[in-house]
Amino acid sequence: MTYLIKPYESIGDFVFGTSLEEVQEKHGKPVRMVEDNIMNNKIEYRNACELVYENDKLVYGYCLKDSNPMLGDIDIFKNSIEDLKAIDSDFIEGKKYILFKNLGVCIGGMTGKKIPEGKLLIAFDKNHLDFFENFVEVWWRKKDMLISNFQKANQI
């Protein structure tokens, strides 16, 4: 499934800010729906895409490795991270994820470190930029803390 990503606006026909009810009226019921009481959100599973709702509004979504996310004419999963860096030089790079601030996407599994999903693109609304900046930085700091704790424990 091909999804055209419009930075901070949409994943394909799924527009950020749209209500869960409106999405289901237009696109039908999802394959699966999960309510996450810890994160206080709802997740719809649709055609290699997961849509996340907060307060019944679409706020971000995941394009999984079996999807084909596109930014304009750029096939994200077929291009290299270096190609994307040439387009958007305002990025935060962690070990597993890289956030492109101007493109409004966070990409995992393409920075040299594997993730369970293989390749993953997260597109989000503008209100979640801080969340994903922290997400990428936490993964980076988590690795550094583990190394530091290991070194202390082993007096390296």
C-alpha positions in Angstrom: 0.0 0.0 0.0 1.4 3.4 -1.0 1.0 6.3 1.4 1.8 9.8 0.4 3.2 11.6 3.4 2.4 15.3 3.7 4.5 16.7 6.5 2.5 17.4 9.7 -0.8 17.0 7.7 -1.5 13.4 6.6 -0.6 9.8 5.8 -2.2 9.1 2.5 -6.0 9.8 2.9 -5.7 9.9 6.7 -5.6 13.5 7.8 -4.3 14.5 11.2 -7.0 16.0 13.4 -9.7 13.9 11.8 -12.0 12.1 14.3 -12.0 8.3 14.7 -15.7 8.3 13.6 -14.9 10.3 10.4 -12.1 7.9 9.4 -14.3 4.9 10.0 -17.2 6.4 8.0 -14.9 7.1 5.1 -12.7 4.0 5.2 -14.8 1.4 7.0 -13.9 -0.5 10.1 -10.2 -1.3 10.7 -8.8 -4.8 10.7 -8.2 -4.4 14.4 -8.7 -1.7 17.1 -6.8 -1.5 20.4 -7.4 0.8 23.3 -4.1 1.5 25.1 -5.1 2.5 28.7 -1.5 3.2 29.6 -0.8 5.7 26.8 -4.5 6.8 26.8 -5.0 6.4 23.1 -6.6 4.1 20.5 -4.8 2.4 17.7 -6.3 1.2 14.4 -4.6 -1.4 12.3 -5.1 -0.9 8.5 -3.1 -2.2 5.5 0.5 -2.1 6.9 -0.4 1.2 8.7 -1.2 1.9 12.3 -3.2 5.0 13.1 -3.0 6.5 16.6 -5.8 8.6 18.1 -5.7 10.7 21.2 -9.1 12.1 22.4 -10.6 10.4 19.3 -8.5 12.6 16.9 -5.9 11.2 14.6 -2.5 12.5 15.8 0.2 10.2 14.3 0.6 6.9 12.4 3.1 4.2 11.6 3.9 3.0 8.1 5.3 -0.5 8.5 7.9 -2.2 6.3 5.2 -3.7 4.0 3.9 -0.3 3.1 5.3 2.2 0.6 5.6 5.6 2.2 6.3 8.4 -0.2 7.4 12.0 0.3 6.6 13.6 -3.0 8.3 11.4 -5.5 10.7 10.0 -2.9 10.2 6.4 -1.9 11.3 6.5 1.8 12.2 2.8 2.3 14.1 2.6 -1.0 16.2 5.7 -0.5 19.0 6.0 1.9 19.0 8.1 5.1 21.7 10.2 3.5 19.3 11.1 0.7 16.8 12.2 3.3 19.4 14.2 5.1 20.2 16.1 1.9 16.5 17.1 1.7 16.1 17.9 5.4 19.2 19.0 7.3 17.3 19.6 10.5 17.3 16.2 12.0 18.1 14.4 15.3 19.8 11.0 14.9 19.7 8.3 17.5 21.0 4.8 17.2 17.7 3.3 16.0 15.6 6.2 15.0 16.1 9.5 13.1 13.7 12.4 13.3 13.4 14.8 10.3 11.9 18.0 11.7 11.0 19.7 8.5 9.6 16.5 6.9 7.6 15.7 10.0 8.7 12.1 10.2 10.6 9.7 12.4 12.2 6.8 10.7 13.5 3.6 12.4 15.5 0.7 11.2 17.5 2.6 8.5 20.3 4.0 10.7 22.4 0.8 10.9 20.7 -0.6 14.0 17.9 -3.1 13.6 14.4 -2.6 15.2 11.8 -5.4 15.6 9.6 -3.9 12.9 12.4 -3.9 10.3 11.7 -0.5 8.8 9.2 2.0 10.2 8.1 5.5 9.4 6.1 7.5 11.9 4.3 10.6 10.5 2.8 13.0 13.1 1.0 16.2 13.6 2.9 19.4 14.5 1.8 19.1 18.2 3.8 15.8 18.5 7.2 17.2 17.4 8.4 17.5 21.0 7.2 14.0 21.8 9.2 12.5 18.9 12.3 14.6 19.7 12.2 13.1 23.2 11.5 9.7 21.8 14.6 9.7 19.6 16.8 11.3 22.4 15.5 8.7 25.0 16.6 5.9 22.8 20.0 7.6 22.4 20.4 8.3 26.2 19.1 4.8 27.1 22.1 3.3 25.2 24.5 5.7 26.8 23.1 5.0 30.3 23.4 1.2 29.8 27.0 1.6 28.7 27.8 3.9 31.6 26.1 1.5 34.1 28.0 -1.4 32.6 31.3 0.5 32.9 30.6 1.4 36.5 29.6 -2.1 37.4 32.8 -3.5 35.8 35.0 -0.5 36.8 36.1 0.1 33.3 
